[in-house]
Every structure is written in C-alpha cells, then in structure tokens.
Amino acid sequence: MFELSRRKFLLSSAALAAGAGTRVAFAQSDVTASLKLQCFGSDAELSAITNAVARFNKKYPNVNVDISIDPISTGWGDYVTKVLGEFNAGTAADVYGTAIETFHAFSSRGLWLDLRDFIKANPGFSDFAPSLFEQASYKGEVHYVPIGWNNIMINYNRDLFDKAGVPYPKQGWTWDDFRQVAKALTVKDSAGNVTQFGYEVPNQNFFVQPWFFSNGTGVLNDDWTASNMLDPKVAESLRFLYDLIHVDGVSPIPGKETMDNQFFGGQVAMISRGHWIVQGAKNNGVNLDVAIPPKKMNDTTVIGFGGYAISKKSEQPDLAKALVLELTSEETQKEEGEKGGGVPGRKSAAETQAFLSFPPSAALYYQTLPHTKAVPSPANFQEVEKIFIRYYTAMMAGEMSIADGCKQADAELNDSFSRLK
C-alpha cells in the first residue's frame, strides 16, 4: 500500500508511558535486555513508532529495541513469506505489527501468545471498537492488539469537481451516479487523448473489494473457505469495472503501479484508497475529500486493520507486552492518525480537531465502520491474493473474457483451498 524504501535501525529503547486508563506491572525498570520489533507502514507510522519507543525508553533505559519497518510495497502475501522465513531461521522478532490479511495465516501456525489476560488487565483497551478485537481472535484466543485501520473510500479532488461543475458526491449515490460523474470528470485533448481520468480502476486486491461488497457478493464465500467467483454478481461487478475502462474510457487499464502520483498531480479525479493517502494529499496540496463508495445493493465497504502480536519465541514476553502498550497508546494513535496513517483504532484518537480537520468529511471514516466487511483473509491468503489479482488484471486488460476468467479463477482458488485442508 505504501511507497517507502525498507529501513532498519537500532534505537536505545524501552520504557512504558501507559496510555490513559491502562494498568501496567511488568518487567523491572532496571532490566537489561534486547527486543526486536517488526512493523509496517510509511513515514507517519515510522515517526509515531519512533516516538513511542522513545517514551518506552524513559522507564526501561537499558533495553535496546531493534526496529525494522516494512512498507508492504509488494503485498501482504510476501510479508507472510518473509515472517515465516524468520521463524524457520530462528530469527523471529519479539513483537510483530501486521494486518488482518495475515492474521489467519500466522495464527493457524501457532506463532503468537494468547493476549486475553493481558487485554483484561488493561481496561484502557475498551477505547477500541469491540469489532476489532473480535476480528483479531482465532479459535477463542486473541492474538493481536488493534492499531490503525483503513476502510476504502472514494477519495476525490474537489478542485477538479469544481472545475467541471460537478456536485460533490452525496451519501447514497449509486453505481450509475458514479459512472456519470466519472464521465464528466474525464478530459481529453483536441487529439482525443485523455489528459485527466475520472477514476482509477484499482490494481490491488484490497482496493477493489468495495465493488463486490456493495453488490452483495465477494470473491470468496463468507467464511473464507471456498471461491465465490461463479456468483453472477461477481461477474456483474467485474463487467462494471471493465466498462469503465473499455466502454466509457474513464480509467486506464490497471497496471503494476498505482496512480497515487497521478492523483496528486491532478490527472485522476477519483481514486479508491484508505486514510493513508491523506498525508500525500497534504504534501501535494490536493484539495481532497472522501465519499462513501457508491452502492449497487448496499453501501458496504471493506476494512483492513493492523495489530501487534507477541511471538511465542520471545525471551522477554513481559517487556514485549510493555512495548505493545506504548505502541497502542492514545498518544501514539493520535500521532499516527493526525500525520496520515490509518484511522486510529482508539476512538478518542479519531475525535481530535487535528484528525477531523482534513479531509473535510473525515467523520465519515468512523460513520462507515458499522457498514464494513473485513478483507477476505484466509490462512492461504498469500495464494488467494495472487490468484485473484492475476485473473482480475487479465480480465480488466481484455486478455481473457470475464466468463473464462471467473471460471478459471474459481477452479484455481478451490484447488488452493483443498490443499489447505
């Protein structure tokens, strides 16, 4: 999702400044130890994590925290492969930041500590939406403490709407409304070449999910155990996106690279992204706002969120828990949200003036939370994502028919699930 060169650096660290309403009684403050923290994100997350570790260090000055941050530039499937490789090599970190796309893949392999007692001992966690902890559970155990989350919204450039004389999107708009808006925002030069696209048809699994959910369907069944690609509504959703490209000409064919820079440069009017795009919009002076994705049958959008897990292989589990408390504190959450990371998991951190001031409709993020579905994330996610995207991009490019693409993807997905069993 993010564009950031991978970084790794060593910080003297460790010390806990507990978030409001939390109780802490872990390792002795004079303990000497080392912790490894593997996290993910971009500049907003890196800054907040660095500051959290510095606060942690005020109480535990003799603990070194080795921080490695991954931009997830090649997808969550590759992150799963990387983390499993670390466990197999005996180089696992103590604390892992990861996202829901990987939860089942990791939990099904028994990598993490059960955090139920830890969570019960810290009532400050009640500031998080209960649904996040529910989705962070596996077979009755809780393996992840939530952090920021992202739901895919339609991000749009208000200046381009104003220039075209197009009203801003309203709640309850439909696929047909969206199509007309995208046409009105597509601009061509005298030679017929598009100089401004109305929309970017997504090129990533997470970004495209609302087009299925809002049509009452999904590429997998509801419990993520089998393909749902033969549902006619899946083909209908894919046909709608195909027609935006090949009939209406409001979007290019999805390529390997996302079009964030084109959006920031005013060459794309609407784009499907999460809250993480806010900082880029600020940096580039984009007059950004957000709208709930248009509906076909409903206005359900997709949610993905991150969480911190503690490795069963950690030799310092109490210190790791103390570090997680600071990484998920209200102060850390506020900084991540206000600097353009995900929407804070703590509701209090999403109610600050700084967070709500930009984009103008920032309150919609939490308003949509009850109308979200988790991105399909089975234990074989790394295979599922690659299979779906391979066929999806081929269908969007017109390299194979939607009927054939759905049929072949269905067979390959179900073959992957049969191996999982």
C-alpha positions, 0 to 999 in steps of 0.5 A: 500500500505504501511507497517507502524504501525498507529501513532498519535501525537500532534505537536505545529503547524501552520504557512504558508511558501507559496510555490513559486508563491502562494498568501496567506491572511488568518487567523491572525498570532496571532490566537489561535486555534486547527486543526486536520489533517488526512493523509496517507502514510509511513515514507517519507510522515510522515517526509515531513508532519512533516516538513511542519507543522513545517514551518506552525508553524513559522507564526501561533505559537499558533495553535496546529495541531493534526496529525494522519497518516494512512498507508492504510495497509488494503485498501482504502475501510476501510479508507472510513469506518473509515472517515465516522465513524468520521463524524457520531461521530462528530469527523471529522478532519479539513483537510483530505489527501486521494486518488482518490479511495475515492474521489467519495465516500466522495464527493457524501456525501457532506463532503468537501468545494468547493476549486475553489476560493481558487485554483484561488487565488493561481496561484502557483497551475498551477505547477500541471498537469491540469489532476489532478485537473480535476480528483479531481472535482465532479459535477463542484466543486473541492474538493481536492488539488493534492499531490503525485501520483503513476502510476504502473510500472514494477519495476525490479532488474537489478542485477538479469537481469544481472545475467541471461543475460537478456536485460533490458526491452525496451519501447514497449515490449509486453505481450509475451516479458514479459512472456519470460523474466519472464521465464528466470528470474525464478530459481529453485533448483536441487529439482525443487523448485523455489528459485527466481520468475520472477514476482509477480502476484499482490494481490491488486486491484490497482496493477493489473489494468495495465493488463486490461488497456493495453488490452483495457478493465477494470473491470468496464465500463468507467464511473464507473457505471456498471461491465465490467467483461463479456468483453472477454478481461477481461477474456483474461487478467485474463487467462494471469495472471493465466498462469503465475502462473499455466502454466509457474510457474513464480509467486506464487499464490497471497496471503494476503501479498505482496512480497515487502520483497521478492523483496528486498531480491532478490527472485522476479525479477519483481514486479508491484508497484508505486514510493513508493517502491523506498525508500525500494529499497534504504534501501535494496540496490536493484539495481532497475529500472522501465519499462513501463508495457508491452502492449497487445493493448496499453501501458496504465497504471493506476494512483492513486493520493492523495489530501487534502480536507477541511471538511465542519465541520471545525471551522477554514476553513481559517487556514485549507486552510493555512495548505493545502498550506504548505502541497502542497508546492514545498518544501514539494513535493520535500521532499516527492518525493526525500525520496520515496513517490509518484511522486510529483504532482508539476512538478518542484518537479519531475525535481530535480537531487535528484528525477531523480537520482534513479531509473535510468529511473525515467523520465519515471514516468512523460513520462507515465502520458499522457498514464494513466487511473485513478483507477476505483473509484466509490462512492461504491468503498469500495464494488467494491474493495472487490468484485473484489479482492475476485473473482480475488484471487479465480480465480488466486488460481484455486478455481473457473474457470475464466468463473464462476468467471467473471460471478459471479463477474459481477452479484455481482458488478451490484447488488452493483451498483443498490443499489447505485442508 
